[in-house]
Amino acid sequence: MLILSRTEVESALDPDDLIEALAGAMADLSAGRASMPLRTAATVPGAGYLGAMPAHLPGAGVLEAKLVSVFPGNAGTRLPTHQAVIVAFDPATGRPEALLDATSITELRTAAGSALATRLLARNDARTLAVLGTGAQARAHIRAVGRTGRFERVVLAGRNRARADSLADEARSDIDADVVVVGPFRDAVEGADVICACTHSPEPAVRRAWLTPG
């Protein structure tokens, strides 16, 4: 069985190819051609949960399952809050064929879905992208949604200004756009054409930023 580490997965995964693969997969899912039951999860009280996500996509010849752990307490440590593996099976025989570290796949797939939605649904004159958050998903969304090539300005906001500044510096070398950091989330969303909410913070101030007209 093929086993791919996170480094090997990242080196083999092309962001543009991923967006195109998602386009076909989502079309098949919407048309009812895919078998993808709702995620089930085992809860670890006070810590997190382990989710199981199986799927069969006949058009792409894919039969696989992802196991993903979500442990919010890892935030700010060397471990990510979301960690995962994917097992790929032969759809004709059920034989396990590959085991992949899926931590990066989870990050990139989520952001690629947002990039696809932006490509299909955003106004043609959309030029300003707001990204809320400074973690892995914020970084992935800046890269993926920024690859659509339509944004001239990216406005970044986060609870930790130092992390926001660091992410902005990194983003400026990744995308061809003006990247600026602002304070409150409300300042980021005002005037934005597309907004990526890349935080799972339960703080009321975050929710108010979304609910306040502006």
For each residue, the residues with C-beta under 8 A, 3 or more apart:
1: 96 97 98 99
2: 97 98 99
3: 98 99 100
4: 8 9 12 98 99 100 101
5: 8 9 101
6: 9 10 101 103 104
7: 10 11
8: 4 5 11 12 101
9: 4 5 6 12 13 100 101 102 104 105
10: 6 7 13 104
11: 7 8
12: 4 8 9
13: 9 10 17 18 104 105 108
14: 17 18
15: 18 19 108 112 143 144 147
16: 19 20 147
17: 13 14 20 21
18: 13 14 15 21 22 108 109 112
19: 15 16 22 23 112 115 116 119 144 147
20: 16 17 23 24
21: 17 18 24 25 60
22: 18 19 25 26 109 112 113 116
23: 19 20 26 27 116
24: 20 21 27 28 59 60
25: 21 22 28 29 34 57 60
26: 22 23 29 30 113 116
27: 23 24 30 31
28: 24 25 31 33 34 57 58 59 60
29: 25 26 32 33 34 36 57
30: 26 27
31: 27 28
32: 29
33: 28 29 57 58 59
34: 25 28 29 55 56 57 58
35: 55 56
36: 29 53 54 55 56
37: 40 54
38:
39: 51 52 53
40: 37 51 52
41: 49 50 51 52
42: 49 50
43: 48 49
44: 47 48 49 50 71
45:
46:
47: 44 71 73
48: 43 44 69 70 71 72 73
49: 41 42 43 44 69 70
50: 41 42 44 67 68 69
51: 39 40 41 66 67 68 69 70
52: 39 40 41 65 66 67
53: 36 39 65 66 67 68
54: 36 37 64 65 66
55: 34 35 36 62 63 64 65
56: 34 35 36 62 63 91
57: 25 28 29 33 34 60 61 62 63
58: 28 33 34 61 91
59: 24 28 33
60: 21 24 25 28 57
61: 57 58 91
62: 55 56 57 88 91
63: 55 56 57 88 89 90 91 94
64: 54 55 86 87 88 89
65: 52 53 54 55 86 87 89
66: 51 52 53 54 84 85 86 102 106
67: 50 51 52 53 84 85 86 87
68: 50 51 53 82 83 84 102 106
69: 48 49 50 51 82 83 84
70: 48 49 51 81 82
71: 44 47 48 74 79 81 83
72: 48 75 81 200
73: 47 48 81
74: 71 77 79 80 81
75: 72 81 135
76:
77: 74
78:
79: 71 74 83
80: 74 83 103 136
81: 70 71 72 73 74 75 135 136 200
82: 68 69 70 103 106 107 136
83: 68 69 71 79 80 103
84: 66 67 68 69 101 102 103 105 106
85: 66 67 99 100 101 102
86: 64 65 66 67 98 99 100 102 105
87: 64 65 67 96 98 99 100
88: 62 63 64 96 97 98 99 100
89: 63 64 65 94 95 96 97
90: 63 93 94 95 97
91: 56 58 61 62 63 94
92:
93: 90
94: 63 89 90 91
95: 89 90
96: 1 87 88 89 99
97: 1 2 88 89 90
98: 1 2 3 4 86 87 88
99: 1 2 3 4 85 86 87 88 96
100: 3 4 9 85 86 87 88 105
101: 4 5 6 8 9 84 85 104 105
102: 9 66 68 84 85 86 105 106
103: 6 80 82 83 84 106 107
104: 6 9 10 13 101 107 108
105: 9 13 84 86 100 101 102 108 109
106: 66 68 82 84 102 103 109 110
107: 82 103 104 110 111 136 137 139 140
108: 13 15 18 104 105 111 112 140 144
109: 18 22 105 106 112 113
110: 106 107 113 114 137 140
111: 107 108 114 115 137 140 141 143 144 145
112: 15 18 19 22 108 109 115 116 144
113: 22 26 109 110 116 117
114: 110 111 117 118 141 144 145 196
115: 19 111 112 118 119 141 144 145 147 148
116: 19 22 23 26 112 113 119 120
117: 113 114 120 121 122
118: 114 115 121 122 126 145 148 150 194
119: 19 115 116 122 148
120: 116 117
121: 117 118
122: 117 118 119 126 148 150 193 194
123: 126 193
124: 150
125: 193
126: 118 122 123 129 150 151 193 194
127: 150 151 152 153 193
128: 151 152 153 154 155 191 192 193 194
129: 126 142 145 146 151 153 154 155 177 192 193 194 195 196
130: 154 155 156 157 188 189 192 194 195 196
131: 138 141 142 154 155 156 157 188 196 198
132: 138 157 158 185 188 189 195 196 197 198 199 206 209
133: 137 138 158 197 198 199 201
134: 138 156 158 159 160 163 164 166 167
135: 75 81 138 139 198 199
136: 80 81 82 107 139 140
137: 107 110 111 133 140 141 198 199
138: 131 132 133 134 135 141 142 156 158 167 196 198 199
139: 107 135 136 142 143 167 170 171
140: 107 108 110 111 136 137 143 144
141: 111 114 115 131 137 138 144 145 196 198
142: 129 131 138 139 145 146 154 156 167 171 174 175 179
143: 15 111 139 140 146 147 171 174 175
144: 15 19 108 111 112 114 115 140 141 147
145: 111 114 115 118 129 141 142 148 151 194 196
146: 129 142 143 151 154 171 174 175 177
147: 15 16 19 115 143 144 175
148: 115 118 119 122 145 151
149: 176
150: 118 122 124 126 127
151: 126 127 128 129 145 146 148 154 175 177 194
152: 127 128 177 178
153: 127 128 129 177 178 179 180
154: 128 129 130 131 142 146 151 171 175 177 178 179 180
155: 128 129 130 131 180 181 182 187 188 191 192
156: 130 131 134 138 142 164 167 168 171 179 180 181 182 188
157: 130 131 132 164 181 182 183 184 185 187 188
158: 132 133 134 138 161 163 164 167 199
159: 134 199 201 203
160: 134 163 164
161: 158 164 165 181 183
162: 165 166
163: 134 158 160 166 167
164: 134 156 157 158 160 161 167 168 181
165: 161 162 168 169 181
166: 134 162 163 169 170
167: 134 138 139 142 156 158 163 164 170 171
168: 156 164 165 171 172 179 180 181
169: 165 166 172 173
170: 139 166 167 173 174
171: 139 142 143 146 154 156 167 168 174 175 179
172: 168 169 175 179
173: 169 170
174: 142 143 146 170 171
175: 142 143 146 147 151 154 171 172 179
176: 149
177: 129 146 151 152 153 154
178: 152 153 154
179: 142 153 154 156 168 171 172 175
180: 153 154 155 156 168
181: 155 156 157 161 164 165 168
182: 155 156 157 187 188
183: 157 161 187
184: 157 187 188 205 209
185: 132 157 188 189 205 206 209 210
186: 189 190 208 209 212 214
187: 155 157 182 183 184 190
188: 130 131 132 155 156 157 182 184 185 192 195 209
189: 130 132 185 186 192 195 209 210 214
190: 186 187 214
191: 128 155
192: 128 129 130 155 188 189 195
193: 122 123 125 126 127 128 129
194: 118 122 126 128 129 130 145 151
195: 129 130 132 188 189 192
196: 114 129 130 131 132 138 141 145
197: 132 133 210
198: 131 132 133 135 137 138 141
199: 132 133 135 137 138 158 159 206
200: 72 81
201: 133 159 206
202: 206
203: 159 206 207
204: 207 208
205: 184 185 208 209
206: 132 185 199 201 202 203 209 210
207: 203 204 210 211
208: 186 204 205 211 212
209: 132 184 185 186 188 189 205 206 212
210: 185 189 197 206 207
211: 207 208
212: 186 208 209
213:
214: 186 189 190
